[in-house]
């Protein structure tokens, strides 16, 4: 079986198989092609968009936000997962609720 496989692999590599001939796109080019227009604030500073990520304390932060009159959906993890995490929740009225959780004990920021 191996005697047949080796010549086939060499033939595919030497014949210019599409798998071996293509170069991957650079990350900068791929990001530029799919990126949305940059957002700026009133002072002209760029606004960074943070992707939504669920964390272990997302539900706890949503409950804490409701206690502080903030009704929204999805408390997203802003920092890296670990013993200390920061969560962000967009309230229905437009304000932002932030919470800091240390070892799953969450407090409003």
PyMOL CGO cylinders between C-alpha atoms (Angstrom):
from pymol import cmd
from pymol.cgo import CYLINDER

trace = [
    CYLINDER, 0.00, 0.00, 0.00, 2.76, 2.48, 0.93, 0.3, 1, 1, 1, 1, 1, 1,
    CYLINDER, 2.76, 2.48, 0.93, 4.63, 1.62, -2.27, 0.3, 1, 1, 1, 1, 1, 1,
    CYLINDER, 4.63, 1.62, -2.27, 1.67, 2.92, -4.31, 0.3, 1, 1, 1, 1, 1, 1,
    CYLINDER, 1.67, 2.92, -4.31, 1.00, 5.98, -2.15, 0.3, 1, 1, 1, 1, 1, 1,
    CYLINDER, 1.00, 5.98, -2.15, 4.48, 7.52, -2.29, 0.3, 1, 1, 1, 1, 1, 1,
    CYLINDER, 4.48, 7.52, -2.29, 4.68, 7.79, -6.12, 0.3, 1, 1, 1, 1, 1, 1,
    CYLINDER, 4.68, 7.79, -6.12, 1.18, 9.28, -6.24, 0.3, 1, 1, 1, 1, 1, 1,
    CYLINDER, 1.18, 9.28, -6.24, 2.10, 11.95, -3.69, 0.3, 1, 1, 1, 1, 1, 1,
    CYLINDER, 2.10, 11.95, -3.69, 5.27, 12.81, -5.60, 0.3, 1, 1, 1, 1, 1, 1,
    CYLINDER, 5.27, 12.81, -5.60, 3.34, 12.99, -8.86, 0.3, 1, 1, 1, 1, 1, 1,
    CYLINDER, 3.34, 12.99, -8.86, 0.77, 15.35, -7.35, 0.3, 1, 1, 1, 1, 1, 1,
    CYLINDER, 0.77, 15.35, -7.35, 3.50, 17.61, -5.95, 0.3, 1, 1, 1, 1, 1, 1,
    CYLINDER, 3.50, 17.61, -5.95, 5.48, 17.76, -9.18, 0.3, 1, 1, 1, 1, 1, 1,
    CYLINDER, 5.48, 17.76, -9.18, 2.49, 18.19, -11.48, 0.3, 1, 1, 1, 1, 1, 1,
    CYLINDER, 2.49, 18.19, -11.48, 1.51, 21.52, -9.92, 0.3, 1, 1, 1, 1, 1, 1,
    CYLINDER, 1.51, 21.52, -9.92, -1.47, 20.37, -7.94, 0.3, 1, 1, 1, 1, 1, 1,
    CYLINDER, -1.47, 20.37, -7.94, -3.64, 23.30, -6.87, 0.3, 1, 1, 1, 1, 1, 1,
    CYLINDER, -3.64, 23.30, -6.87, -3.21, 22.37, -3.24, 0.3, 1, 1, 1, 1, 1, 1,
    CYLINDER, -3.21, 22.37, -3.24, 0.56, 22.82, -3.43, 0.3, 1, 1, 1, 1, 1, 1,
    CYLINDER, 0.56, 22.82, -3.43, 0.71, 25.72, -5.87, 0.3, 1, 1, 1, 1, 1, 1,
    CYLINDER, 0.71, 25.72, -5.87, -1.48, 28.33, -4.19, 0.3, 1, 1, 1, 1, 1, 1,
    CYLINDER, -1.48, 28.33, -4.19, -0.14, 30.83, -1.70, 0.3, 1, 1, 1, 1, 1, 1,
    CYLINDER, -0.14, 30.83, -1.70, -2.45, 31.73, 1.19, 0.3, 1, 1, 1, 1, 1, 1,
    CYLINDER, -2.45, 31.73, 1.19, -3.75, 35.28, 1.28, 0.3, 1, 1, 1, 1, 1, 1,
    CYLINDER, -3.75, 35.28, 1.28, -1.99, 37.57, 3.71, 0.3, 1, 1, 1, 1, 1, 1,
    CYLINDER, -1.99, 37.57, 3.71, -4.04, 38.45, 6.81, 0.3, 1, 1, 1, 1, 1, 1,
    CYLINDER, -4.04, 38.45, 6.81, -3.83, 42.19, 6.07, 0.3, 1, 1, 1, 1, 1, 1,
    CYLINDER, -3.83, 42.19, 6.07, -5.30, 41.76, 2.60, 0.3, 1, 1, 1, 1, 1, 1,
    CYLINDER, -5.30, 41.76, 2.60, -8.05, 39.44, 3.85, 0.3, 1, 1, 1, 1, 1, 1,
    CYLINDER, -8.05, 39.44, 3.85, -8.94, 41.82, 6.70, 0.3, 1, 1, 1, 1, 1, 1,
    CYLINDER, -8.94, 41.82, 6.70, -9.02, 44.85, 4.40, 0.3, 1, 1, 1, 1, 1, 1,
    CYLINDER, -9.02, 44.85, 4.40, -11.36, 43.10, 2.00, 0.3, 1, 1, 1, 1, 1, 1,
    CYLINDER, -11.36, 43.10, 2.00, -13.89, 42.20, 4.70, 0.3, 1, 1, 1, 1, 1, 1,
    CYLINDER, -13.89, 42.20, 4.70, -13.54, 45.14, 7.10, 0.3, 1, 1, 1, 1, 1, 1,
    CYLINDER, -13.54, 45.14, 7.10, -16.36, 47.60, 7.64, 0.3, 1, 1, 1, 1, 1, 1,
    CYLINDER, -16.36, 47.60, 7.64, -15.80, 51.36, 7.51, 0.3, 1, 1, 1, 1, 1, 1,
    CYLINDER, -15.80, 51.36, 7.51, -13.99, 52.72, 10.56, 0.3, 1, 1, 1, 1, 1, 1,
    CYLINDER, -13.99, 52.72, 10.56, -16.16, 54.45, 13.17, 0.3, 1, 1, 1, 1, 1, 1,
    CYLINDER, -16.16, 54.45, 13.17, -14.96, 57.69, 14.76, 0.3, 1, 1, 1, 1, 1, 1,
    CYLINDER, -14.96, 57.69, 14.76, -16.26, 59.67, 17.72, 0.3, 1, 1, 1, 1, 1, 1,
    CYLINDER, -16.26, 59.67, 17.72, -16.98, 63.41, 17.82, 0.3, 1, 1, 1, 1, 1, 1,
    CYLINDER, -16.98, 63.41, 17.82, -13.32, 64.16, 18.55, 0.3, 1, 1, 1, 1, 1, 1,
    CYLINDER, -13.32, 64.16, 18.55, -12.12, 62.16, 15.55, 0.3, 1, 1, 1, 1, 1, 1,
    CYLINDER, -12.12, 62.16, 15.55, -10.69, 59.22, 17.55, 0.3, 1, 1, 1, 1, 1, 1,
    CYLINDER, -10.69, 59.22, 17.55, -11.24, 55.73, 16.16, 0.3, 1, 1, 1, 1, 1, 1,
    CYLINDER, -11.24, 55.73, 16.16, -13.86, 53.59, 17.91, 0.3, 1, 1, 1, 1, 1, 1,
    CYLINDER, -13.86, 53.59, 17.91, -12.77, 49.98, 18.36, 0.3, 1, 1, 1, 1, 1, 1,
    CYLINDER, -12.77, 49.98, 18.36, -15.40, 47.28, 17.86, 0.3, 1, 1, 1, 1, 1, 1,
    CYLINDER, -15.40, 47.28, 17.86, -15.04, 44.38, 20.28, 0.3, 1, 1, 1, 1, 1, 1,
    CYLINDER, -15.04, 44.38, 20.28, -16.46, 41.03, 19.13, 0.3, 1, 1, 1, 1, 1, 1,
    CYLINDER, -16.46, 41.03, 19.13, -19.14, 39.48, 21.35, 0.3, 1, 1, 1, 1, 1, 1,
    CYLINDER, -19.14, 39.48, 21.35, -17.87, 36.57, 23.46, 0.3, 1, 1, 1, 1, 1, 1,
    CYLINDER, -17.87, 36.57, 23.46, -19.76, 34.66, 26.12, 0.3, 1, 1, 1, 1, 1, 1,
    CYLINDER, -19.76, 34.66, 26.12, -17.99, 34.15, 29.43, 0.3, 1, 1, 1, 1, 1, 1,
    CYLINDER, -17.99, 34.15, 29.43, -18.64, 31.99, 32.48, 0.3, 1, 1, 1, 1, 1, 1,
    CYLINDER, -18.64, 31.99, 32.48, -20.25, 34.93, 34.32, 0.3, 1, 1, 1, 1, 1, 1,
    CYLINDER, -20.25, 34.93, 34.32, -22.36, 36.34, 31.47, 0.3, 1, 1, 1, 1, 1, 1,
    CYLINDER, -22.36, 36.34, 31.47, -25.67, 35.29, 33.06, 0.3, 1, 1, 1, 1, 1, 1,
    CYLINDER, -25.67, 35.29, 33.06, -24.62, 36.67, 36.45, 0.3, 1, 1, 1, 1, 1, 1,
    CYLINDER, -24.62, 36.67, 36.45, -23.75, 40.03, 34.89, 0.3, 1, 1, 1, 1, 1, 1,
    CYLINDER, -23.75, 40.03, 34.89, -27.11, 40.13, 33.07, 0.3, 1, 1, 1, 1, 1, 1,
    CYLINDER, -27.11, 40.13, 33.07, -28.91, 39.56, 36.40, 0.3, 1, 1, 1, 1, 1, 1,
    CYLINDER, -28.91, 39.56, 36.40, -26.77, 42.26, 38.06, 0.3, 1, 1, 1, 1, 1, 1,
    CYLINDER, -26.77, 42.26, 38.06, -27.60, 44.66, 35.24, 0.3, 1, 1, 1, 1, 1, 1,
    CYLINDER, -27.60, 44.66, 35.24, -31.34, 44.06, 35.75, 0.3, 1, 1, 1, 1, 1, 1,
    CYLINDER, -31.34, 44.06, 35.75, -30.92, 44.99, 39.42, 0.3, 1, 1, 1, 1, 1, 1,
    CYLINDER, -30.92, 44.99, 39.42, -29.45, 48.32, 38.24, 0.3, 1, 1, 1, 1, 1, 1,
    CYLINDER, -29.45, 48.32, 38.24, -32.35, 49.05, 35.83, 0.3, 1, 1, 1, 1, 1, 1,
    CYLINDER, -32.35, 49.05, 35.83, -30.51, 47.93, 32.70, 0.3, 1, 1, 1, 1, 1, 1,
    CYLINDER, -30.51, 47.93, 32.70, -32.42, 45.59, 30.43, 0.3, 1, 1, 1, 1, 1, 1,
    CYLINDER, -32.42, 45.59, 30.43, -30.35, 44.24, 27.60, 0.3, 1, 1, 1, 1, 1, 1,
    CYLINDER, -30.35, 44.24, 27.60, -29.31, 41.03, 25.94, 0.3, 1, 1, 1, 1, 1, 1,
    CYLINDER, -29.31, 41.03, 25.94, -25.97, 39.33, 26.15, 0.3, 1, 1, 1, 1, 1, 1,
    CYLINDER, -25.97, 39.33, 26.15, -23.26, 40.39, 28.56, 0.3, 1, 1, 1, 1, 1, 1,
    CYLINDER, -23.26, 40.39, 28.56, -20.11, 40.03, 26.47, 0.3, 1, 1, 1, 1, 1, 1,
    CYLINDER, -20.11, 40.03, 26.47, -16.65, 39.26, 27.78, 0.3, 1, 1, 1, 1, 1, 1,
    CYLINDER, -16.65, 39.26, 27.78, -14.28, 42.15, 27.02, 0.3, 1, 1, 1, 1, 1, 1,
    CYLINDER, -14.28, 42.15, 27.02, -11.04, 40.80, 28.55, 0.3, 1, 1, 1, 1, 1, 1,
    CYLINDER, -11.04, 40.80, 28.55, -9.34, 37.47, 28.20, 0.3, 1, 1, 1, 1, 1, 1,
    CYLINDER, -9.34, 37.47, 28.20, -10.87, 34.60, 30.21, 0.3, 1, 1, 1, 1, 1, 1,
    CYLINDER, -10.87, 34.60, 30.21, -9.25, 34.18, 33.59, 0.3, 1, 1, 1, 1, 1, 1,
    CYLINDER, -9.25, 34.18, 33.59, -9.68, 34.83, 37.30, 0.3, 1, 1, 1, 1, 1, 1,
    CYLINDER, -9.68, 34.83, 37.30, -10.50, 38.52, 36.67, 0.3, 1, 1, 1, 1, 1, 1,
    CYLINDER, -10.50, 38.52, 36.67, -12.88, 39.31, 33.79, 0.3, 1, 1, 1, 1, 1, 1,
    CYLINDER, -12.88, 39.31, 33.79, -14.64, 42.45, 32.56, 0.3, 1, 1, 1, 1, 1, 1,
    CYLINDER, -14.64, 42.45, 32.56, -18.08, 42.25, 30.92, 0.3, 1, 1, 1, 1, 1, 1,
    CYLINDER, -18.08, 42.25, 30.92, -20.01, 44.79, 28.85, 0.3, 1, 1, 1, 1, 1, 1,
    CYLINDER, -20.01, 44.79, 28.85, -23.77, 44.93, 28.29, 0.3, 1, 1, 1, 1, 1, 1,
    CYLINDER, -23.77, 44.93, 28.29, -25.62, 47.38, 26.02, 0.3, 1, 1, 1, 1, 1, 1,
    CYLINDER, -25.62, 47.38, 26.02, -28.75, 48.59, 27.86, 0.3, 1, 1, 1, 1, 1, 1,
    CYLINDER, -28.75, 48.59, 27.86, -32.06, 49.18, 26.06, 0.3, 1, 1, 1, 1, 1, 1,
    CYLINDER, -32.06, 49.18, 26.06, -31.86, 52.95, 26.71, 0.3, 1, 1, 1, 1, 1, 1,
    CYLINDER, -31.86, 52.95, 26.71, -28.48, 53.25, 24.99, 0.3, 1, 1, 1, 1, 1, 1,
    CYLINDER, -28.48, 53.25, 24.99, -26.22, 53.35, 28.03, 0.3, 1, 1, 1, 1, 1, 1,
    CYLINDER, -26.22, 53.35, 28.03, -23.55, 50.73, 28.70, 0.3, 1, 1, 1, 1, 1, 1,
    CYLINDER, -23.55, 50.73, 28.70, -23.36, 48.54, 31.82, 0.3, 1, 1, 1, 1, 1, 1,
    CYLINDER, -23.36, 48.54, 31.82, -19.89, 47.29, 32.77, 0.3, 1, 1, 1, 1, 1, 1,
    CYLINDER, -19.89, 47.29, 32.77, -19.07, 44.73, 35.44, 0.3, 1, 1, 1, 1, 1, 1,
    CYLINDER, -19.07, 44.73, 35.44, -15.85, 43.28, 36.83, 0.3, 1, 1, 1, 1, 1, 1,
    CYLINDER, -15.85, 43.28, 36.83, -15.89, 39.66, 37.96, 0.3, 1, 1, 1, 1, 1, 1,
    CYLINDER, -15.89, 39.66, 37.96, -13.15, 38.25, 40.15, 0.3, 1, 1, 1, 1, 1, 1,
    CYLINDER, -13.15, 38.25, 40.15, -13.38, 34.49, 40.70, 0.3, 1, 1, 1, 1, 1, 1,
    CYLINDER, -13.38, 34.49, 40.70, -17.06, 34.66, 39.57, 0.3, 1, 1, 1, 1, 1, 1,
    CYLINDER, -17.06, 34.66, 39.57, -17.93, 37.38, 42.10, 0.3, 1, 1, 1, 1, 1, 1,
    CYLINDER, -17.93, 37.38, 42.10, -19.28, 40.26, 39.99, 0.3, 1, 1, 1, 1, 1, 1,
    CYLINDER, -19.28, 40.26, 39.99, -19.59, 43.96, 40.83, 0.3, 1, 1, 1, 1, 1, 1,
    CYLINDER, -19.59, 43.96, 40.83, -20.74, 46.97, 38.83, 0.3, 1, 1, 1, 1, 1, 1,
    CYLINDER, -20.74, 46.97, 38.83, -17.94, 49.19, 37.54, 0.3, 1, 1, 1, 1, 1, 1,
]
cmd.load_cgo(trace, "trace")
